[in-house]
Amino acid sequence: MDNFLAFTLSVFTGFFAIMNPIANVPIFASLTDDLDKATKRNISKRATLTAFAIVVVFVVLGKFIFELFGITIPAFKITGGILIFFVGFEMLQSKKSSVKHIKEPETDENIAISPLAIPILAGPGTIVTAMNFASQGDYINILIVIAVFAVLCLMTHIAFELGDQIVKRLGKNLIVVIGKIMGLIIAIIGTNMIISGIKAAFFE
């Protein structure tokens, strides 16, 4: 029981750091600036549901994808760790990650799919994190990963709904600080994945 609780907390921390619902609020606000509340709500729902569906597909079919392309777990962890570390490092420097940021398209409901769902919410870092956690155990672990990600998607939807109030209450400076803290956590998660991959490749 303790192992499952520790795993759940680890998954939640990893997803929260990589998705960072609070830091994504200003992005959502800027993309939907001139839209009415109903449209904003629809965009938020579509974005979070799409992100959830994408991650679930990779979590469930992860092993099949590995076998199809001949990918080993150690290689995945090392490459994924480097990618996640890079995202965290850029966040620490207050840069918009080149891994998850693309130019803003026309402001309409298509922004729910891109760039909100892909790559902001379900970008490479999120997918790598999900597959890494799912590869650590059996079906119970996979269900935990899916359930925790569903909670994060719900939190993100609520954060988007309350976006204007969050920005006013916290202020942009505090959101930047939160982003840096999340960047540090992401970088540490990436480093742990690299270490785990090296151990699995050479010492197990």
C-alpha positions in Angstrom: 0.0 0.0 0.0 2.8 2.4 0.9 4.5 1.6 -2.4 1.4 2.5 -4.4 1.0 5.8 -2.4 4.6 6.7 -3.0 4.3 5.9 -6.7 1.1 8.0 -6.9 2.7 11.0 -5.3 5.7 10.6 -7.6 3.5 10.5 -10.7 1.5 13.5 -9.5 4.6 15.5 -8.8 6.1 14.6 -12.2 2.9 15.5 -14.1 2.3 18.7 -12.1 5.8 19.9 -12.8 5.8 19.1 -16.5 2.2 20.4 -17.2 2.3 23.3 -14.6 -1.4 24.3 -14.8 -0.7 27.7 -13.1 2.1 28.7 -15.4 0.0 27.7 -18.4 -2.8 30.1 -17.4 -1.2 33.2 -19.0 -0.7 31.3 -22.2 -4.4 30.3 -22.3 -5.4 33.8 -21.4 -3.3 35.3 -24.2 -4.6 32.8 -26.8 -8.3 33.4 -25.9 -8.1 37.1 -24.9 -11.0 38.4 -27.0 -13.3 35.4 -26.8 -16.5 35.1 -24.7 -16.7 32.8 -21.6 -18.6 30.0 -23.3 -16.0 29.8 -26.1 -13.2 29.8 -23.6 -14.9 27.0 -21.7 -15.3 24.9 -24.9 -11.6 25.5 -25.8 -10.5 24.5 -22.3 -12.6 21.3 -22.4 -11.4 20.3 -25.9 -7.8 21.0 -25.0 -7.7 19.0 -21.8 -9.8 16.0 -23.2 -7.5 15.9 -26.3 -4.4 15.9 -24.1 -5.8 13.2 -21.9 -6.7 11.0 -24.9 -3.2 11.4 -26.4 -1.4 10.5 -23.2 -3.7 7.5 -22.6 -2.9 6.1 -26.0 0.8 6.3 -25.4 0.5 4.9 -21.9 -1.6 1.9 -23.0 0.2 1.2 -26.3 3.7 2.1 -25.0 5.0 -1.5 -24.8 3.6 -2.2 -28.3 5.3 0.9 -29.6 8.6 -0.1 -28.0 8.4 -3.6 -29.6 7.3 -2.2 -33.0 10.3 0.1 -33.3 12.8 -2.0 -31.3 13.1 0.5 -28.5 14.6 -0.6 -25.2 13.6 0.7 -21.8 17.1 1.9 -20.9 17.4 3.8 -24.3 14.0 5.3 -23.7 14.8 6.5 -20.2 18.1 8.0 -21.2 16.7 9.8 -24.3 13.5 10.8 -22.4 15.6 12.0 -19.4 17.7 14.2 -21.7 14.6 15.7 -23.3 12.9 16.4 -19.9 16.1 17.9 -18.5 16.3 20.2 -21.5 12.7 21.4 -20.9 13.4 22.0 -17.2 16.7 23.8 -17.9 14.9 26.2 -20.3 12.2 26.9 -17.8 14.9 27.8 -15.2 16.2 30.3 -17.6 12.7 31.8 -18.1 12.6 30.8 -21.7 9.6 29.3 -23.5 10.7 25.8 -24.2 11.4 25.1 -27.8 10.2 21.6 -27.1 6.7 22.7 -26.3 6.3 26.2 -27.8 5.1 27.0 -31.3 3.8 30.2 -32.8 0.3 31.2 -32.0 -2.2 30.4 -34.8 -5.4 32.3 -35.6 -7.5 32.6 -32.4 -10.4 30.2 -32.9 -11.4 26.9 -31.4 -8.7 25.1 -33.3 -6.2 26.4 -30.7 -7.7 23.8 -28.4 -5.9 21.1 -30.4 -2.8 23.1 -31.3 -1.0 24.7 -29.5 -2.9 24.0 -26.3 -3.4 20.2 -26.3 -0.3 19.7 -28.5 2.4 20.6 -27.5 1.6 22.6 -24.4 -0.4 20.0 -22.4 0.5 16.8 -24.1 3.9 17.6 -25.5 6.9 15.3 -25.7 7.9 15.9 -22.1 4.4 14.9 -20.8 4.3 11.8 -23.0 7.8 10.7 -22.0 7.0 11.2 -18.3 3.7 9.2 -18.7 5.4 6.3 -20.5 8.3 6.3 -18.1 6.0 5.9 -15.1 3.8 3.3 -16.9 6.8 1.2 -17.8 7.8 0.8 -14.1 5.2 -1.8 -13.2 2.0 -3.7 -14.0 -1.5 -2.8 -14.9 -2.2 -1.2 -11.5 0.7 1.2 -12.1 -0.7 2.1 -15.6 -4.2 2.7 -14.1 -2.6 5.0 -11.5 -0.8 7.0 -14.2 -4.0 7.4 -16.2 -6.0 8.4 -13.1 -3.4 10.9 -11.9 -3.2 12.4 -15.4 -7.0 12.7 -15.4 -6.8 14.7 -12.2 -4.1 17.0 -13.6 -6.3 17.6 -16.7 -9.2 18.5 -14.5 -7.0 20.8 -12.5 -5.8 22.4 -15.7 -9.3 22.9 -16.9 -10.3 24.6 -13.6 -7.2 26.8 -13.8 -8.1 27.9 -17.3 -11.7 28.6 -16.2 -10.3 30.8 -13.4 -7.5 32.2 -15.4 -8.3 35.9 -15.1 -8.7 35.6 -11.3 -5.5 33.6 -10.9 -3.4 36.1 -12.8 -4.9 39.0 -10.8 -4.4 37.2 -7.4 -0.9 35.8 -7.9 0.6 38.3 -10.2 2.9 37.6 -13.1 6.0 37.7 -10.9 4.8 34.9 -8.7 3.8 32.8 -11.7 7.3 33.2 -13.0 8.8 32.0 -9.7 6.4 29.0 -9.7 7.6 28.2 -13.2 11.2 28.3 -12.2 10.5 25.9 -9.3 8.7 23.5 -11.6 11.6 23.8 -14.0 14.0 22.7 -11.3 11.8 19.7 -10.4 11.5 18.7 -14.1 15.3 18.9 -14.5 15.7 16.6 -11.5 13.2 14.1 -12.8 15.1 14.1 -16.1 18.4 13.5 -14.4 16.8 10.6 -12.4 15.6 9.1 -15.6 19.0 9.3 -17.2 20.6 7.7 -14.1 18.0 4.9 -14.1 18.5 4.3 -17.8 22.3 4.0 -17.4 22.0 1.6 -14.5 19.5 -0.5 -16.4 21.7 -0.6 -19.5 25.1 -1.3 -17.9 24.7 -2.6 -14.4 21.6 -4.8 -14.4 
